[in-house]
């Protein structure tokens, strides 16, 4: 069943993604028709339409595609690496570390670039500390040690973040901190897209090139070693790629949950567990899911809804439905 689904579902989803991307350029406080938005995209429409499309909606659309694809790819890689379907991109403290870095930047009153730089550095530093502590703890299952260390450091980063929120100015800093932690693409611009796009494209491409070796990681470490796969270097490479992608997108979009957990499950139902089929499907589904959520967040009313709220409202019931479906199929 999954092998037969792929030839039809992946191209279909790509067509839907392109269609929703075109539609997203028309929706918002300043509505446009599709011909008007296309003319504005090429710079030949009304000046205000050109400004709205090129400076606001196009960066958000591209940003949603990149962020969703990166989080879904990272979630797929982490779930395969740790052989656990409940693993998400923040399992090693990536999101918590990036969140702490951004909150610290906002608390210190840094400009946008400084906040994003601290967020990226925080995510990388958190995972580096997890790996260092994991190496220091001997005579234990390495995967379990990494997960537990990530959970502990994530909780510690969350506690420090809460402390900074208490100390922040309630009229200026606290609203900005709270809104950032809930996730948003409202501040996305083309310069950020230009920085994030190479990171996401390279990360996803390398993961796909390593797909056959990564499939071996689903086996016990001893069996993988006998097949000639360097498990430890490969594990570090996967962690590094997923962490860099997650940190990069969290730095520009804030903390957006559920995509890295939910999307790989949904893709696995369509195409099966093989990474050669699962990774492309997860990337496209993640991009489409966040694009739909972001389009809805700025189109449902006058007040923009943070992305983290919408992904939780949609993702939690859907994930529960997947679990119930799987339980019914196994009984």
Protein Blocks (a to p, Z undefined) as FASTA:
>chain_A
ZZmmmmmmmmmmmmmmmmmmmmmmmgcjbdcdfklmmmmmnopacfklmmmmmmmmmmmm
mmmmmmmmmmmmmmmmmmmmnopakbcfklnommmmmmmmmmmmmmnopafklmmmmmmm
mmmmmmmmmmmmmmmpghiafklmmmmmmmmmmmmmmmmmmmmmmmpcfklmmmmmmmmm
nopaklgcfklmmmmmmmmmmmmmmmmmmmmmmmmmmpcfklmmmnopafklmmmmmmmm
mmmmmmmmmmmnopaehklmmmmmmmmmmnojbfklmmmmmmmmmmmmmmmmmmmmmmmp
mbdcdfklmmmmmmmmmmmmmmmmmmmmmZZ
